[in-house]
Amino acid sequence: MGWSELVTRASSRWTEGTGPHPEVVLSSRIRLARNLYDLPFPQRMSDADTEKLLKAAEEGVREINLVGFPSKVTLYRLGGTTPLDRQVLVDKHLISPQQAKDAATKAVAISDDESISIMVNEEDHLRIQVLTPGLQLQEAWRTASQVDDALEQRLQYAFDEQLGYLTACPTNVGTGLRASVMMHLPALVLTQQAGRLFHNLSQLGLVVRGLYGEGTEAAGHIFQISNQTSLGKAEEEIISNLEAIARTVIDTEAQARQHLYREMRLQIEDRVSRAYGLLSNARVITSEEAMRLLSDVRLGVALGVLPAISYRTLNELMIAMQPAFLQRAEGRELNPLERDVKRAALIRSQLAA
């Protein structure tokens, strides 16, 4: 897969809308933080260190492809890419907002199906990510572990017998693992249960973040729930714990949806139908309003109130309607009004399909 295709298609493996509980869980992610034993952490690297890291990453990717994953992995140096292209990758959750900055010293390796992405020279030397649709943390972990093993055939990691994998941020020391699920929780927000739930999750050592991770807002009632620390627990324990809690959150959200629909049926039907009507007919719409209305439509689909729009369509719309994607598709910068017009036309066409 070439770079152009990567930044002009809205589909990724995680957007498929398949896997267990797609009505609540958009995606599952496993991320492993790794550093090379003979290089300083990224914040202290020289230009020579950076070049050594990038070449080591190229060797590691060659080893991954020798192992024979179903989808080929390609390394892209980000130095020659545009801010718009990098923002598209952020919107697709393939790189972090931090990785999109100061791109001259960075790279990313991405598989053709976009289930695997490896950020090079972000907060750590390597950030191995695997994204799967629905609640599939175990599958994501198996793939991430295989990628990690392949890289370790070529690269020597910074590892301490007592502490585990050494990382730039102390909260990642140990396994270096961050497991997360991206969840749509509109009913918990509407019934004002979300605040209490998130407080309880924090007491269990979990953290709740917005749509694009740390420091971002929960647009469209979409939240990322992940483990907070990785020291002192085995990978399987961290993942099993998060999966069990995710299932509890799914059940709680399902109960809240049924309560809303049972107690406020007309209001809920009116809310989601208005959202569908606005999105199906609007000529101008901002990304903020579109995210809010798409959240209502997603709820309406799950409750069986609205036509059976696929979760894949809704997931891909979240990417395709973002400013960067709209401008990349148009081949030029668009002013805010032009973007809002293009966004409205895109949504109308997708919902009518």
Buried (B, 14 or more C-beta within 10 A) or exposed (E): BEEEEBBBBBBBBBBBBBBBBBBBBBBBBBBBBBBBEEBEBBEEBEEEBBEBBBEBBBEBBEBBBEEEBEBBBBBBBBEEBEEBBBBBBBBBBBBBBBBBEEBEBBBBBBBBBBBBBBBBBBBBBBBBBBBBBBBBBBBBBBBBBBBBEBBBEBBEBBBEEEEBBBBBEEBBBBBBBBBBBBBBBBBBBBBEBBEEBBEEBEEEBBBBBBBBBEEEEBBBBBBBBBBEBBBEBEBEEBBBBBBEBBBEBBEBBBBBBEBBBEEBEEEBBEBBBEBBEBBEEBEBBBBEBBBBBBBBBBBBBBBEBBEEBBBBBBBBBBBBBBBBBBBBBEEEEBEEEBBBBBBBBBBBEBBEE
